[in-house]
Amino acid sequence: MTAPRRPARPSAGTPARSAPAPGRTPRATVPPQDPRRFVPTPERPVRAKVRHLEPDTEIQPHSHAWAQVAMAASGVARITAGQATYLVPGGRAVWIPPGVEHVVTVVEAAELRTLYIHQPAGRTGPGVAAADAPAWRQCRVLEVSPLLRELVLQMDIEMDGEVVVTPALLARERRLAELALDELRRAAPVRLGIELPHDRRLRALCEAVLEAPSRHATLQGWAAEVGASERTVARLFRQELGTTFAAWRQQVLLAKALALAARKRPMAHIAAELGYASASAFAAMVRRSVGQPPRRFFNSA
């Protein structure tokens, strides 16, 4: 594991608070849970762990020499990896290839389940064919089938202290691992990643939109929040992300809607919370974006 960019532990023994971006409340930052206890190996190719996290908590930036699958068994987490960020409610998981630095931010109290997956030299993915490997070299959002969810919940998890690995336990873990890898190979990818820019001012604006996408109705309001002109921000969106602010914000709204749907919020409530005048206007946006009506798109959330 590479060393975190931020201090690993606060000196007073309590979580540190990260400096907020415009429009963002301070967050408690905590170090990664010691990953050396869960290192996958050829003998134990899939390892599982669980972590319970409170709202407004951020796990400091880190990376691994192995692949990772992160899913929220309850609550909602946001995972920023590479140059994109992903909202992870139940029913979805994020695949993170080896060596990709990532940050986990808890949107609401979450039980975060993680699979660490051994990657042989020159291989990437859950044991996929060589022709399919390139797609697994990037972060991706995956559908979580009921079987995959249950397998993750059933994987033997080390919590406090060391677990004595008996032959029977090891055999069970391998059987569950084989099934989990097979389900991952079959999992459908979902286009829900939200790209993030390098430019510091634009990054601050994007982070603020992710926090509260309906706080401003126009790009002018968001630009003023970071001390830039509307024209400058529009140009940076085109240069850095190859899109318009409106199209980028639409992806944010879809991700937020998915998180709200995971909490079983009514469609009318979701539409109102995201600033739409009516549920029908919100439904039209979803259909344009993903080619499906909202109830179908959110069905697995």
C-alpha positions as CSV (number, residue, x, y, z in Angstrom):
1,M,0.0,0.0,0.0
2,T,1.3,3.5,-0.8
3,A,1.5,5.9,2.0
4,P,-1.5,8.3,2.4
5,R,-0.9,11.8,1.2
6,R,-2.4,13.2,4.4
7,P,-1.3,12.5,8.0
8,A,-2.2,8.9,8.8
9,R,-3.5,9.6,12.3
10,P,-4.5,12.8,14.2
11,S,-2.3,13.5,17.1
12,A,-5.1,13.8,19.7
13,G,-6.5,10.3,18.9
14,T,-9.7,11.6,17.4
15,P,-10.5,11.9,13.7
16,A,-9.0,15.0,11.9
17,R,-11.2,17.4,10.0
18,S,-10.5,18.1,6.4
19,A,-10.7,21.7,5.1
20,P,-14.0,22.2,3.5
21,A,-14.4,23.3,-0.2
22,P,-16.9,26.1,-0.9
23,G,-20.3,25.0,0.2
24,R,-18.9,21.9,2.0
25,T,-19.0,21.1,5.7
26,P,-15.8,19.8,7.3
27,R,-15.4,16.1,7.4
28,A,-13.7,13.7,9.8
29,T,-10.8,12.0,8.1
30,V,-9.7,8.6,9.2
31,P,-6.8,6.3,8.0
32,P,-7.5,3.2,5.9
33,Q,-8.2,0.0,7.9
34,D,-4.9,-1.8,8.0
35,P,-5.0,-3.6,4.6
36,R,-2.1,-5.9,5.4
37,R,-4.5,-8.1,7.4
38,F,-6.5,-8.7,4.3
39,V,-3.9,-9.1,1.6
40,P,-5.1,-11.5,-1.1
41,T,-2.7,-14.3,-2.2
42,P,-2.8,-17.1,-4.8
43,E,-3.9,-19.4,-1.9
44,R,-6.5,-17.0,-0.7
45,P,-7.4,-15.0,-3.9
46,V,-10.4,-13.1,-2.5
47,R,-10.5,-11.6,0.9
48,A,-13.4,-9.7,2.5
49,K,-13.7,-7.0,5.1
50,V,-16.4,-4.8,6.6
51,R,-16.2,-1.3,8.0
52,H,-18.9,0.7,9.7
53,L,-18.6,4.4,9.0
54,E,-20.5,7.5,10.3
55,P,-21.8,10.3,8.0
56,D,-19.3,13.0,6.8
57,T,-16.4,10.7,7.3
58,E,-13.6,10.4,4.7
59,I,-11.0,7.6,4.4
60,Q,-7.7,9.2,3.5
61,P,-6.2,8.7,0.0
62,H,-4.6,5.3,-0.5
63,S,-4.0,2.6,-3.1
64,H,-3.3,-1.2,-3.1
65,A,-1.2,-3.6,-5.2
66,W,-4.4,-5.7,-5.7
67,A,-7.9,-5.0,-7.1
68,Q,-10.8,-4.0,-5.0
69,V,-14.6,-4.1,-5.2
70,A,-16.4,-1.8,-2.8
71,M,-20.1,-1.9,-2.1
72,A,-22.4,-0.4,0.5
73,A,-24.5,-3.0,2.3
74,S,-26.3,-0.1,3.8
75,G,-26.1,3.6,3.5
76,V,-24.4,5.5,0.7
77,A,-20.7,6.1,0.1
78,R,-18.9,8.2,-2.6
79,I,-15.7,6.8,-4.0
80,T,-13.3,9.1,-5.8
81,A,-10.7,7.1,-7.8
82,G,-8.5,8.4,-10.6
83,Q,-10.2,11.3,-12.2
84,A,-13.8,10.4,-11.5
85,T,-16.1,10.0,-8.6
86,Y,-18.9,7.4,-8.0
87,L,-21.9,7.3,-5.7
88,V,-22.3,3.8,-4.3
89,P,-25.7,2.9,-2.9
90,G,-27.0,-0.7,-2.4
91,G,-27.3,-2.6,-5.6
92,R,-24.1,-1.1,-7.1
93,A,-20.4,-1.7,-6.6
94,V,-17.2,0.0,-7.8
95,W,-14.3,-1.9,-9.3
96,I,-10.9,-0.3,-8.5
97,P,-7.9,-1.8,-10.4
98,P,-4.5,-2.3,-8.7
99,G,-2.5,0.9,-8.0
100,V,-5.3,3.4,-8.4
101,E,-5.4,5.9,-5.6
102,H,-8.9,6.3,-4.1
103,V,-10.8,8.2,-1.4
104,V,-14.0,7.0,0.3
105,T,-16.4,9.6,1.6
106,V,-19.5,8.5,3.6
107,V,-22.6,10.4,2.5
108,E,-24.8,8.7,5.1
109,A,-24.0,6.1,7.8
110,A,-22.7,3.1,5.8
111,E,-21.7,-0.5,6.2
112,L,-19.0,-0.7,3.6
113,R,-18.2,-4.2,2.3
114,T,-15.0,-4.7,0.4
115,L,-13.5,-7.6,-1.6
116,Y,-9.7,-7.6,-2.2
117,I,-8.8,-9.6,-5.2
118,H,-5.4,-11.1,-6.1
119,Q,-4.2,-10.1,-9.5
120,P,-1.4,-12.3,-11.1
121,A,1.4,-10.5,-12.9
122,G,0.1,-9.0,-16.2
123,R,-3.6,-9.8,-15.4
124,T,-6.4,-7.4,-14.5
125,G,-9.9,-8.3,-13.7
126,P,-11.8,-11.1,-11.9
127,G,-10.3,-13.9,-14.1
128,V,-11.6,-12.7,-17.4
129,A,-10.6,-13.7,-20.9
130,A,-7.6,-11.7,-22.3
131,A,-10.0,-10.0,-24.8
132,D,-12.1,-8.6,-21.9
133,A,-9.2,-7.5,-19.7
134,P,-8.8,-3.9,-21.1
135,A,-12.2,-2.9,-19.7
136,W,-11.1,-4.0,-16.2
137,R,-8.1,-1.7,-16.2
138,Q,-10.3,1.2,-15.5
139,C,-12.6,1.9,-12.6
140,R,-16.2,0.9,-13.3
141,V,-19.6,0.8,-11.6
142,L,-21.2,-2.7,-11.6
143,E,-24.6,-4.1,-10.9
144,V,-24.7,-6.2,-7.8
145,S,-26.8,-9.3,-8.3
146,P,-28.7,-10.8,-5.3
147,L,-26.3,-13.7,-5.4
148,L,-23.2,-11.5,-5.4
149,R,-24.5,-9.5,-2.5
150,E,-25.2,-12.6,-0.5
151,L,-21.7,-14.0,-1.2
152,V,-20.1,-10.8,0.0
153,L,-22.1,-10.9,3.2
154,Q,-21.2,-14.5,3.8
155,M,-17.5,-14.2,3.2
156,D,-15.5,-14.9,6.4
157,I,-14.4,-11.5,7.7
158,E,-11.6,-10.7,10.0
159,M,-12.7,-8.1,12.6
160,D,-10.8,-8.0,15.9
161,G,-8.0,-10.4,16.4
162,E,-6.7,-13.1,14.1
163,V,-8.9,-15.8,12.7
164,V,-7.4,-19.3,12.8
165,V,-7.5,-20.5,9.2
166,T,-8.5,-24.1,9.4
167,P,-8.6,-26.4,6.3
168,A,-12.5,-26.3,6.5
169,L,-12.6,-22.5,6.7
170,L,-10.1,-22.2,3.8
171,A,-12.1,-24.6,1.6
172,R,-15.3,-22.6,2.3
173,E,-13.6,-19.3,1.5
174,R,-12.3,-20.7,-1.8
175,R,-15.8,-21.9,-2.8
176,L,-17.3,-18.6,-2.0
177,A,-14.5,-16.8,-3.8
178,E,-15.0,-18.8,-7.0
179,L,-18.7,-17.9,-7.1
180,A,-18.0,-14.3,-6.3
181,L,-15.5,-14.0,-9.1
182,D,-17.9,-15.7,-11.5
183,E,-20.7,-13.2,-10.5
184,L,-18.3,-10.3,-11.0
185,R,-17.4,-11.5,-14.5
186,R,-21.2,-11.6,-15.3
187,A,-22.0,-8.2,-13.6
188,A,-23.3,-5.5,-16.0
189,P,-21.4,-2.2,-16.0
190,V,-23.4,1.0,-15.3
191,R,-22.4,4.4,-16.7
192,L,-22.5,6.3,-13.5
193,G,-19.0,7.7,-13.1
194,I,-18.7,11.5,-12.8
195,E,-15.4,12.9,-14.2
196,L,-13.4,15.4,-12.1
197,P,-11.0,18.1,-13.4
198,H,-7.4,18.9,-12.6
199,D,-7.9,22.7,-12.4
200,R,-8.1,23.6,-8.7
201,R,-10.9,26.2,-9.1
202,L,-13.0,24.0,-11.3
203,R,-12.4,21.0,-8.9
204,A,-13.6,23.1,-6.0
205,L,-16.7,24.0,-8.0
206,C,-17.4,20.4,-8.9
207,E,-17.0,19.3,-5.3
208,A,-19.5,21.9,-4.2
209,V,-22.0,20.7,-6.9
210,L,-21.6,17.1,-5.7
211,E,-22.4,18.3,-2.2
212,A,-25.6,20.2,-3.1
213,P,-26.4,20.2,-6.8
214,S,-29.6,22.3,-6.5
215,R,-28.1,25.1,-4.4
216,H,-27.7,27.3,-7.5
217,A,-30.0,27.3,-10.5
218,T,-27.5,28.7,-12.9
219,L,-23.8,28.3,-13.8
220,Q,-23.4,32.0,-12.9
221,G,-24.2,31.3,-9.3
222,W,-21.7,28.4,-9.1
223,A,-19.0,30.5,-10.8
224,A,-19.4,33.3,-8.3
225,E,-19.0,30.8,-5.4
226,V,-15.4,30.1,-6.6
227,G,-14.6,33.6,-7.7
228,A,-14.6,33.0,-11.4
229,S,-16.7,34.3,-14.3
230,E,-19.3,32.2,-16.0
231,R,-17.4,32.4,-19.2
232,T,-14.2,31.1,-17.6
233,V,-16.0,28.2,-15.9
234,A,-17.7,27.2,-19.1
235,R,-14.4,27.3,-21.0
236,L,-12.7,25.1,-18.3
237,F,-15.5,22.5,-18.5
238,R,-14.9,22.2,-22.2
239,Q,-11.1,22.1,-21.9
240,E,-10.8,19.8,-18.9
241,L,-13.8,17.5,-19.2
242,G,-14.9,17.9,-22.8
243,T,-18.5,18.6,-21.9
244,T,-20.8,21.4,-20.8
245,F,-21.6,22.3,-17.2
246,A,-25.2,21.3,-17.8
247,A,-24.3,17.9,-19.1
248,W,-21.9,17.3,-16.3
249,R,-24.4,18.4,-13.6
250,Q,-27.0,16.0,-15.2
251,Q,-24.7,13.1,-14.3
252,V,-24.4,14.4,-10.8
253,L,-28.2,14.6,-10.5
254,L,-28.5,11.0,-11.8
255,A,-26.1,9.7,-9.2
256,K,-27.8,11.7,-6.4
257,A,-31.2,10.3,-7.6
258,L,-29.8,6.8,-7.4
259,A,-28.7,7.3,-3.9
260,L,-32.1,8.7,-2.9
261,A,-33.9,5.8,-4.6
262,A,-31.8,3.4,-2.6
263,R,-33.4,5.0,0.5
264,K,-36.8,4.2,-1.0
265,R,-37.7,7.8,-1.5
266,P,-40.8,8.4,-3.7
267,M,-40.1,9.6,-7.2
268,A,-41.9,12.9,-6.6
269,H,-39.7,13.5,-3.5
270,I,-36.6,12.8,-5.5
271,A,-37.6,15.2,-8.2
272,A,-38.4,18.0,-5.7
273,E,-35.1,17.5,-3.8
274,L,-33.1,17.7,-7.0
275,G,-34.9,21.0,-8.1
276,Y,-37.3,19.7,-10.7
277,A,-40.7,21.4,-11.0
278,S,-42.5,18.0,-11.4
279,A,-41.9,14.3,-11.3
280,S,-42.6,14.2,-15.1
281,A,-39.8,16.7,-15.8
282,F,-37.4,14.6,-13.7
283,A,-38.6,11.4,-15.5
284,A,-38.0,13.0,-18.9
285,M,-34.4,13.8,-17.9
286,V,-33.7,10.2,-16.8
287,R,-35.1,8.8,-20.0
288,R,-32.9,11.2,-22.1
289,S,-29.8,10.3,-20.1
290,V,-30.1,6.5,-19.7
291,G,-32.8,5.5,-22.2
292,Q,-35.0,3.9,-19.4
293,P,-37.9,5.2,-17.3
294,P,-36.8,6.0,-13.7
295,R,-38.5,3.1,-12.0
296,R,-36.7,0.6,-14.2
297,F,-33.3,2.4,-13.9
298,F,-33.6,2.6,-10.1
299,N,-35.1,-0.8,-9.6
300,S,-31.9,-2.4,-8.4
301,A,-31.0,0.5,-6.1
